[in-house]
Amino acid sequence: MSITTSRAVAHPTLPSPRGPLSGRLIDSLRHGTPVGLPADLEGARPYGDDLQLALYVAYELHYMGFVDVDDDREWDPDILRYRRELEHRFFESVRTDVGDLAGSSAESEMAELSIEPTTGDGVSFRLRDSGTWEQYRELFALRSLYHLKEADPHAWAIPRLRGATKAAFVAVEFDEFGGGRGDAVHQELFADLLEAADLDSAYLGYLDAVPGWALAPVNLMSGFGLHRASRAAAVGHLAATEITSPPGSQRLLTGLEKLDAPEACRHFYREHVEADAVHEQILRTDVVGSLIQGEPELESDVVFGIRAFLLVEDAFDANLQAVWDAGTPVLR
């Protein structure tokens, strides 16, 4: 299999607005004008296209940015105030929907995630048993908004951790970033997958096409990573990601093998079956266990990160299946 080892640096452009919240922010960034504060934020749908796109764009200033936006806008207090209001609306809804965390422990949450059901009705089960190539291609496009920046949102937590917790966390991230090999960086492996599937491998290539419910999981990660107060939630989120990844990736791999999909597509999920199984053990004991031992007051935040991961991923799953059942287009 041929894997691309060097690609042109991404220079994404601003997407088209999807409502007043994203429109106001995008217009401000495009023209270099003040954005002020969002109007009628209480009436905005917290998981809807408009708010989620606005939040994704605001967060993106801390990643690759946009070719038509001055890099100094990343730390513009005006933009940060606007983003903060969007964050409050989104994360207050997540906290409400996650519910009461009293009496929950990180160990019990992770143990429950580790129990693999023999049957299920989720997207990965559906694709394993009866998935079509076009459904896989739609999933690839939706997930590109995360996988082309895979591990980056969690990496923000590294300077907020210490000692054994940091060392183990970095060990997991080191694998995600290819273990020092450019051709093994998971972001690059997913770009190879997209090209093999005859899809756009450009960074943010599908930002204009992906619905809000597919942006919410990425925004959750970015929000956790960019706030020191949420460092334990970022740890919990990464733990949930790595624990659930191997079985889900195995199901997707099985479906791809049944379809005789291109090797680059299979290779991406095969890598996650193998690597993430090791990461699970590191995260449960050396990352989460070490963090809680040193800062026991953070355990509820770890649990929140796990539960929030499940909340937005379950919503992604339900929405995607509903679209498939309705026979309507997944991408805008």
C-alpha distance (Angstrom), angle and dihedral (degrees) to the residues before:
residue distance angle dihedral
M1 . . .
S2 3.78 . .
I3 3.80 115.0 .
T4 3.77 122.6 -168.7
T5 3.81 110.5 -122.6
S6 3.79 99.7 -175.6
R7 3.78 130.1 37.1
A8 3.76 132.9 174.1
V9 3.81 113.8 -89.8
A10 3.79 110.9 -96.0
H11 3.80 118.7 -106.6
P12 3.82 104.7 179.7
T13 3.77 121.6 -172.5
L14 3.79 126.8 -139.1
P15 3.82 115.1 -82.6
S16 3.79 126.4 -125.0
P17 3.84 114.8 -88.2
R18 3.79 121.0 -106.3
G19 3.76 99.8 -163.2
P20 3.81 144.0 -23.1
L21 3.83 96.5 -59.0
S22 3.79 96.7 51.5
G23 3.81 91.5 34.2
R24 3.78 93.7 56.3
L25 3.82 93.3 47.5
I26 3.80 95.9 44.1
D27 3.81 91.6 47.6
S28 3.81 90.2 50.9
L29 3.80 92.5 49.8
R30 3.79 94.0 45.0
H31 3.80 95.3 50.0
G32 3.81 100.1 31.3
T33 3.80 92.4 -120.4
P34 3.84 130.6 136.8
V35 3.79 116.3 -85.6
G36 3.81 100.4 -159.4
L37 3.80 117.1 -167.1
P38 3.81 127.2 -38.2
A39 3.79 114.7 -97.7
D40 3.83 123.4 -135.6
L41 3.79 91.8 4.2
E42 3.81 92.4 158.5
G43 3.78 89.4 62.8
A44 3.80 93.6 52.6
R45 3.79 119.2 102.5
P46 3.83 105.5 -113.9
Y47 3.82 93.3 -144.8
G48 3.79 95.5 33.5
D49 3.79 129.0 118.0
D50 3.80 96.3 -104.4
L51 3.80 99.9 51.6
Q52 3.80 95.0 37.2
L53 3.80 93.1 50.5
A54 3.81 91.4 47.4
L55 3.80 90.9 50.5
Y56 3.82 92.6 45.8
V57 3.81 90.9 51.9
A58 3.82 91.7 48.0
Y59 3.80 91.6 50.3
E60 3.80 92.4 45.0
L61 3.80 89.2 67.6
H62 3.83 85.5 73.4
Y63 3.80 93.0 52.1
M64 3.83 122.5 40.6
G65 3.79 96.4 -28.0
F66 3.80 123.0 -154.0
V67 3.77 127.9 -69.8
D68 3.81 91.9 -130.5
V69 3.83 95.5 48.7
D70 3.81 126.4 82.2
D71 3.82 109.3 -114.5
D72 3.80 89.6 -132.2
R73 3.82 89.5 70.2
E74 3.82 87.5 75.9
W75 3.81 89.4 81.6
D76 3.79 99.1 27.5
P77 3.85 104.2 137.4
D78 3.79 89.3 -143.6
I79 3.82 92.0 57.6
L80 3.81 91.9 43.1
R81 3.82 91.4 53.6
Y82 3.78 90.1 50.6
R83 3.80 91.3 48.6
R84 3.78 91.3 48.2
E85 3.80 91.3 57.4
L86 3.81 90.7 50.6
E87 3.80 90.1 48.4
H88 3.79 92.5 52.1
R89 3.79 91.7 53.4
F90 3.82 93.2 47.2
F91 3.80 99.5 41.9
E92 3.80 95.0 42.6
S93 3.79 87.3 56.9
V94 3.81 91.6 47.3
R95 3.82 91.1 51.2
T96 3.78 91.5 48.7
D97 3.79 92.8 48.1
V98 3.82 93.9 45.2
G99 3.79 89.1 56.6
D100 3.79 133.1 -165.7
L101 3.81 115.2 -5.5
A102 3.80 96.4 -173.5
G103 3.79 113.6 135.1
S104 3.80 94.7 12.2
S105 3.79 121.2 127.2
A106 3.78 128.3 -158.7
E107 3.81 91.0 -128.4
S108 3.81 93.6 53.8
E109 3.81 91.2 46.4
M110 3.80 92.0 51.5
A111 3.80 92.1 44.0
E112 3.80 90.3 54.0
L113 3.80 91.3 50.0
S114 3.80 89.2 52.5
I115 3.81 92.8 61.0
E116 3.78 103.7 97.3
P117 3.83 114.7 -151.7
T118 3.79 116.2 -135.2
T119 3.79 91.1 -142.8
G120 3.77 133.5 27.5
D121 3.78 144.7 156.1
G122 3.80 100.0 -135.7
V123 3.79 127.6 120.0
S124 3.81 94.8 -92.9
F125 3.84 91.3 51.2
R126 3.78 90.8 47.6
L127 3.78 93.7 49.3
R128 3.80 91.8 45.4
D129 3.79 93.2 52.4
S130 3.80 104.9 33.3
G131 3.80 109.7 -5.7
T132 3.77 121.5 148.0
W133 3.79 125.4 -143.2
E134 3.80 90.2 -114.3
Q135 3.81 91.3 54.5
Y136 3.79 89.7 51.4
R137 3.81 90.5 50.1
E138 3.81 90.0 51.6
L139 3.80 90.3 50.9
F140 3.81 90.4 49.4
A141 3.81 91.7 52.8
L142 3.81 92.3 48.3
R143 3.80 93.6 47.8
S144 3.81 93.3 46.1
L145 3.82 89.1 84.5
Y146 3.81 86.8 68.0
H147 3.78 107.4 24.6
L148 3.81 94.2 54.6
K149 3.82 86.0 60.6
E150 3.80 95.5 31.1
A151 3.83 113.5 162.9
D152 3.81 92.8 7.3
P153 3.85 96.4 101.2
H154 3.81 92.0 50.0
A155 3.81 91.5 46.7
W156 3.81 89.9 70.6
A157 3.82 87.3 72.6
I158 3.82 94.8 60.9
P159 3.83 98.6 86.7
R160 3.83 89.2 46.7
L161 3.82 92.7 60.4
R162 3.79 130.1 74.1
G163 3.78 142.7 -156.2
A164 3.79 120.3 -19.6
T165 3.80 91.9 -1.4
K166 3.80 91.9 57.2
A167 3.81 93.5 43.7
A168 3.80 93.1 53.3
F169 3.81 93.4 41.7
V170 3.81 90.4 52.4
A171 3.81 90.5 48.6
V172 3.80 89.3 59.9
E173 3.79 93.1 44.9
F174 3.82 90.4 47.7
D175 3.80 89.2 61.5
E176 3.81 91.2 46.5
F177 3.79 88.3 54.7
G178 3.78 92.6 52.5
G179 3.80 101.3 -93.0
G180 3.79 89.7 -90.5
R181 3.83 94.8 -44.6
G182 3.78 117.5 112.8
D183 3.81 93.0 -153.9
A184 3.81 91.0 56.7
V185 3.83 99.0 50.8
H186 3.79 104.6 124.1
Q187 3.79 91.1 -133.2
E188 3.81 89.2 57.9
L189 3.80 92.2 45.4
F190 3.79 88.7 56.1
A191 3.80 91.4 49.1
D192 3.81 86.8 53.4
L193 3.81 88.3 50.6
L194 3.81 91.9 51.8
E195 3.79 92.5 50.1
A196 3.80 91.8 47.8
A197 3.83 88.4 51.8
D198 3.82 90.6 50.5
L199 3.81 91.8 -112.7
D200 3.80 133.2 131.9
S201 3.82 108.8 -83.2
A202 3.81 94.1 -173.7
Y203 3.79 115.6 123.7
L204 3.84 107.3 -97.8
G205 3.80 87.4 3.8
Y206 3.82 91.0 145.6
L207 3.81 99.8 36.7
D208 3.81 91.2 111.3
A209 3.80 91.4 50.1
V210 3.82 105.2 43.1
P211 3.85 118.9 94.9
G212 3.80 123.1 -126.1
W213 3.80 94.5 -103.6
A214 3.81 88.5 61.7
L215 3.83 92.2 48.9
A216 3.82 94.3 49.9
P217 3.85 95.5 74.2
V218 3.81 90.5 54.4
N219 3.79 93.1 44.8
L220 3.80 89.8 51.6
M221 3.81 90.1 55.7
S222 3.79 93.2 46.1
G223 3.79 92.1 48.5
F224 3.80 92.2 51.0
G225 3.79 93.1 45.4
L226 3.79 97.9 47.0
H227 3.82 95.6 52.5
R228 3.80 120.7 69.9
A229 3.80 89.1 -155.3
S230 3.82 88.1 62.6
R231 3.81 97.0 49.2
A232 3.81 92.5 113.4
A233 3.82 90.7 48.3
A234 3.81 87.9 53.3
V235 3.81 88.8 52.5
G236 3.81 91.2 49.4
H237 3.79 90.7 47.3
L238 3.81 92.5 51.8
A239 3.80 90.6 47.6
A240 3.81 91.0 52.9
T241 3.79 90.6 46.3
E242 3.80 94.2 52.4
I243 3.82 96.0 41.3
T244 3.81 93.4 52.7
S245 3.81 96.2 38.1
P246 3.85 102.9 77.8
P247 3.84 98.4 54.7
G248 3.80 93.0 40.1
S249 3.80 91.6 47.2
Q250 3.80 90.5 48.3
R251 3.79 91.1 54.6
L252 3.81 91.6 48.9
L253 3.81 89.9 46.9
T254 3.80 91.4 51.4
G255 3.79 90.8 52.8
L256 3.80 91.8 47.8
E257 3.79 91.0 51.2
K258 3.81 90.3 51.7
L259 3.81 88.1 53.8
D260 3.82 91.9 45.6
A261 3.82 87.6 -126.0
P262 3.81 121.0 -173.9
E263 3.80 113.8 -72.9
A264 3.83 93.0 -118.4
C265 3.82 88.6 62.0
R266 3.76 92.8 48.9
H267 3.80 92.6 43.9
F268 3.81 92.7 58.6
Y269 3.80 93.5 56.5
R270 3.81 93.7 38.1
E271 3.80 87.9 57.4
H272 3.81 90.4 52.9
V273 3.79 92.9 49.1
E274 3.79 90.9 54.8
A275 3.81 103.8 35.0
D276 3.80 99.7 39.2
A277 3.79 93.0 52.2
V278 3.81 87.5 63.7
H279 3.81 91.6 42.6
E280 3.81 90.9 56.0
Q281 3.79 92.8 64.2
I282 3.80 93.1 44.5
L283 3.79 91.9 50.8
R284 3.80 97.0 45.9
T285 3.79 95.7 50.8
D286 3.78 111.3 16.1
V287 3.80 100.2 34.8
V288 3.80 109.7 27.0
G289 3.79 95.1 27.3
S290 3.79 93.1 47.9
L291 3.81 93.2 45.5
I292 3.80 94.0 51.8
Q293 3.79 92.3 44.4
G294 3.80 90.4 55.7
E295 3.83 97.3 36.5
P296 3.82 108.6 21.1
E297 3.80 91.1 172.6
L298 3.82 88.4 70.8
E299 3.81 96.1 62.8
S300 3.81 94.5 95.9
D301 3.81 89.1 53.0
V302 3.81 90.1 53.1
V303 3.80 89.2 51.6
F304 3.80 90.3 48.1
G305 3.81 90.2 53.3
I306 3.80 90.4 52.4
R307 3.80 94.1 46.7
A308 3.82 93.0 44.9
F309 3.81 89.7 52.6
L310 3.80 90.0 53.9
L311 3.81 92.0 46.4
V312 3.80 97.2 56.3
E313 3.81 94.5 36.3
D314 3.80 91.8 52.0
A315 3.82 88.6 49.8
F316 3.81 90.4 50.1
D317 3.80 89.7 50.4
A318 3.81 94.7 47.3
N319 3.79 94.3 46.5
L320 3.79 94.4 47.6
Q321 3.79 92.6 49.8
A322 3.79 91.5 46.6
V323 3.80 90.1 54.6
W324 3.79 91.8 48.2
D325 3.80 91.0 48.2
A326 3.81 90.6 50.5
G327 3.80 91.7 48.8
T328 3.81 91.7 -131.0
P329 3.82 126.3 136.3
V330 3.81 115.2 -80.9
L331 3.78 95.3 -155.6
R332 3.78 123.9 59.7
